[in-house]
Amino acid sequence: MVSIARKNLFFDLPRFIVAQAGIMFAVGLVTIQTGIYNGFTRSSTILIDHAEADLWMAHEDMRHLDLTLPIPYRWATEAKTVEGVAEAEALVSRGSIWRYAFGELSVIRIIGLDPQGDLFNPQPLVAGQLSDLDQPYTITVDALDQESLDVSGINHTAEIGSYRARVVGITDGVRSIVSNPFVFTSLENANAFNSPIAPASDSPDPPPPLSSESEISFVLIRATSDTSLAALKQRLMNTFPGSRVVTQAELAQITQDYWRNSTGVGYILGLGAVVGVIVGTVVVGQILYSSVADHIREFGTLKAMGSSDWFIYRVILEQALWMAVLGYIPGMLLSMGVGSWTLNAQAIQILINPVTAAAVFVVTVVMCSGAAIFAIQKVTRLDPAIVFKS
């Protein structure tokens, strides 16, 4: 037999549809805001995710991945001699200037790496090979940045700093919403692109090898299998005064904490989610209150027949729970659709994991149950004699 709650719920179909639209909006807003927050945090460490290092060594004043002072290249070569180090590779991360063919400028982030190395690998490559970066003044860009950087494809040439660069590879999805477009190249090319000295001709000499004092950003280190990372960290900091050594997980946490706590992003996204909950609560509360008002004589009849207040409260709460479930499902599907679209179109990840989905469902149930309180208050003050009034 159909319950009283469901009969009341579907009694006025247009009103029911309006209520579900309000809940779907609230669910979508909360989910998308939370997903953007999670995706934003995850995006801040996308470069770290492409490394296979146990430890990262940087300047002692490093604050996070994108904010550190340079260290000398000799640290990368000397680190290989430290007990417990299996491999050590240099990594450069610097801002630079991209000049379009029509003369305008844009800011990019140059990532210099060892194309023959094992500890940093910007994959997947959908065109070209990483080894092609060994050629002078060659770069790879991401497919999602091709339009914004006006790159037509492989062999496209552009000007970085004072040098002409040739595109030899295209990555797919190696992009962060908290950073300028990544442009990957070799360590030598990165050093040249950031040189203030302009080349004498359109065909400059190949960039020179890095000297011991050439500036890099990080040293990526892989430890031997029998080495304690805690002991190796201390050994490296003792060997290189002025250094800071962290594990890959620690660096990711440091960077995520910075973007979460030192910017207003979390506050703004959280405010949007709160607005969604308020809107949903108001819509559901209004619909339930109107539903109770429309059926006030029926509820009065139930009380006159001896029904307990709890029975009537349960009817209203059941209506609220049905509204929560029926609004949550399309709202979550809509959020997933928006997330898929933004990822493919702009590489903006709306990260909706099972924990997020479950948390939003709990919020939706609480929101609808809380809204039912407004309707319950009307029934609480109901006089059963109302059924005898004309």
N, C-alpha and C positions, 0 to 999 in steps of 0.2 A: 504494500500500500504506500502511495506517495505521502511523504511526511508533510506536516503542516508548514514547516519551514520552506520546503521546496515549492509548495503550492503558492505560498505568499511571494516567494522570490520571483516566480515566473508569471504571477498574476498580471502584472503590468510590464509587458515585454519592452516597450521603449525605455521605461525608467530603468529596467534591468540592464539594457544595453549601455545606457549612459553611465551607470555605475561601473560596469565592467571596463568601459573605456577609461574612466578615471583611475581605476586600479591598475589597468595595463600601463597607463602613462606613469603612474608612481613606480611600479615595478621596473619599467624600462629605464626611468631616470636614475633610480637607485643602482640598478645593475650596471648601467653604462658608466655612471660616475665612478663606481667602485672598480669596474673593469679598467677604465682609463687610468685610475690611480695605480692599480696593480701593473698594468702594461707600461705606464710611465716609469715606475720603479724598475721593472725588469729591463726596459729599454736602456736605462742609464748604464747598464753593465754589459751591453752586447759585445763590446770589444773584449772584455774579460772572458766572456763565454767562448770566444774563438781561440783562446789560448789553452795550452796544455802544460802549463808550468805549475810546479809545486810552490814556488816562492817568487815574489816580485820585489826587486830591490830598487829603491828610489832615493831621492834627496830626503834628508831628515825632516824638511819642512813640508813634505807632501801633505795636502789636505784631502784630496780624492783623485780619482783617475785623471780628470781633466785639469787639475790645478796642482802643479808641482814645479819645482825648479830643476834646471838641467844638471846632469851629472856627466863626468868624462867617460868617453868610450873605453878607456883603458880598464874601467871597472868590469866591463863585460869580458875582456880577455883575461884579466887577472883572476876573476871569479872562478874560472875553469880550473885553477890550480888549488883552490881551497878544498880541503878534505871533505868528502861527502857530496861534492857537486859532480853530477854526471854530464850535464850540458848547461851552457849559459849563452843566451842570445840577447843582443841589444834590440830595443824598440824605441822608435821616435814617435812622439805625438805632439804636433804643433799646429797652430793656426797659420793660414797663409791666404793669399789673395788669388782669386780666379778671375781672369779677364775674359769677357765674352768677345766674340768676333766683332760685335757692333760697339765695342768699347766700354761697356759698363762693367762694374766690378762686383764681386761677390766674395763672401768669406767661406773658406773650406777648412777642413782639418786634414792635414797631411799625416799619414801613418806610414812611417818607414820601418821596413822589416827585412829580414834575411830571406830572400826567395828560396834558398836551399835549406832553410832551417826547418826544425820540427816543432818548435814550441809556440809558433803563432801562424795560424792558417785561416785567412778570410775565405771561408767556403759557404755556400757552393758557388763555383764559377760556372756561369752559363755560356761563356765565350772566352777563348784564350786560355793561357796557362800561367800559373804563378811564376814559373821560371822565366817567362818573357820579361819580367821586371828587371832582370839582370842587364837588359839593354839600356843604353843611356837615355835618360829623360822619358821614360815610359811610365804609364800609370794604369790603374784599374779604377773604375767607378761603379756604383751600384745602378742596377736597372731602374730602380725607382727614382734615381737622381738624374737620369739621362735628360728628361724634359727640362727640369729646373736648371741644369748646367748647359743645356743646349748641345748635348752630345749626340751625334747621329749614330754612332756605333764604333766598331773596331776601326783603328787607323784615323779616327777623328783627332785633330790637333787643336790644342788650346794653349793659352798662356798662363803659366803659374809663376808668380813673382816676376822674374825677368827672363824666364826661359820658355821655349816652346815645348810642350809635352804631348806625347802621342799615346792615345788610348789603345792598350793591347789586351785588355780583359774587362769582363763585365761580371760583377757579383750579383747575387739575388737575395735581397732582404737583409743585407748587412748595413743597417741604417738605424740611427737612434733619433728619437724625437727631442732629445735634450741637447743634441749636438748639431753642428753644421755638417754638411755632406762629407762623408769619408772619401778620401782619395788615397789609395794604397800605392806604394812605390818601394824601391829598394832604399837601404840606408844611405847609400851614396847619392842617389837622386834626391832624397829628402833633404840632405845636407846642402845640395846645390840649389834646390828650389827656394830654400830659406836664406840663401846668400844675398846680401844687399848689392853685390857687384854684378852689373849687367854683362852679358856675354858680348864679345866683340863682333860677332857675326851671327847670322841665322843658323849656322852649323858650328856650334861651339865644340870644343874638345870634350871628350867624355869626362864626367865628374871624377875628381881624384878620390882615391881610397880614403877612408876616415883615418885621421891621425889619433894618437893616444888621447889628445885633449879635445877632440871633436865632441860636440854636445849631443847627448842622447837623453831620453826621458826615463827609461826603465831598463833593468836587466832582468830577463826572465830566466829562471833557474829550475832545472829538474834535478832532484836529489837521487842519489843511488838508493837502491831498494832497501839497504840495511841501515839507512841513516835516519836518525830522529830529526824531524823538521824543527822542533824547538831548539835542539842543540845546534843545528846548522844555522838557524836564524841568528843566534847569539854569536856564533863563530864568524859569520859574515859581517855583522855589525862591528865586531872587534877588529876585523881585518880592514874594513872600510869606514873609518871615522867620518861622521857626518851623513851616514846612510840610515835608511829605515827599511826594514825587511818585514814583509807581511806575507801570509799565505794567500793563495788566490781567493779562497772563500772570505778571508778577512778584508781584502781589498774590495771585493764585491759588496760586502756589508758596509764598509766605510763609505763607499760611493753612494749606495742606496740611502743610507742614513742621512747623508748630506742633502740629497735632493728631496727627501721626505721632510726633514726637520728644519733645513736652513732656507727653504723657499716657501712661498705661499700656496704652492700647488695643492698640497694635501688639504689645507684649510678651504680653498675654493671648491674643490671637488666634494669635500665633505659637506659644505654648505648646500651644494646642489642636491646631494642625496637627502639632506634634511628637508629641503623644500619639497622634494618628491613625496616624502612620507607625510608631510603636513597636508599637501594637496589630496593625497589618497585618503587620509583620515577624514578630512572635511567632506569629500564626496561620498564616501561610504556612510559616514555618520548621518549626512543629510538624507540619503536614500533610505536607510534603515528607519530613521525617525519618521519619514513620510509614510513608509510602509506600515509602521505601527499605528500612526494616526489614521490611516485609511481603514485599518482593521481593528480599530479600538473597541467597537461593539463586540466583535468576535472574541477578543481577549477578555472583555468583561463577562461574556457568556461563560468562558472557560473558568474564570474565577468564581462566578456564581454557582457553577456546577461542582465546585470544590477543588479545582486544580490548584496546586501549590504555586507559589511565586517562582520557585526553582524550575518547575515545568515550563512556565512561560519564558523565563530567562533562557532556558535551554533552546527553545524554539528560535529566539532572536539570535543567540550565539551560533546556532547551526546555520542560520541564514548568512551570518557574517563569515563563517568558515567556508561555505559554498562560494561566496563571492571572492574570498581570498584565493581559493584553488582555481576557480574559473577565470580569474583575472591574472593569476601568476603564470599560467601556462602560455597564453599568447604573449604576455609581456616578456617572458624569458626568450621565447622564440624570436620575437622582434629584436631583442638585444643581441642575440647571436647573429642574426642577419646583418644588423648594423656593424657588428664587430668584424664579420667576414668582409664586408664591403670596404671598411676603412683600412683593413690590413692590406687588401689587394690594391686599393687606390692610392693610399698615402703612407703605407707601412706604419700606421698608428695602431698599435696592438691594444685591443680591448680584451684584457685577459679575464675570462670567465671560467674559473676552475670549479670543481665540485664543492669546495668549501664555500666559495662565493655564492654559488647557486643555492646551497642549503641555508646560508646565512640570510640571503634575500627572502627565501621562503618563510623563515622564522619571522623576519621583520614584517612581511606581508600579513601573516597570521596575527601577529601582535597588533598591527595597524588596524586590521578589520575588527578584531576583538575589542580593541580600545574604542573604536567608533561605535560599537554596539552598546557601550555604556550610556550614550546619549538616549538611545531608544529604551533601554532598560529603565532609566530614570522616569520616563513617562509612564511605563507600565506599573512601576512601584507605587505611584500616586493614584492609580486607577481605582475608582469606586465601582464594585460589581453592579451597583444599582443603575448604572448607566444603561443597561440593557432594557430597563423598564421605562426609560424616558423616551418621549417621542422626538 
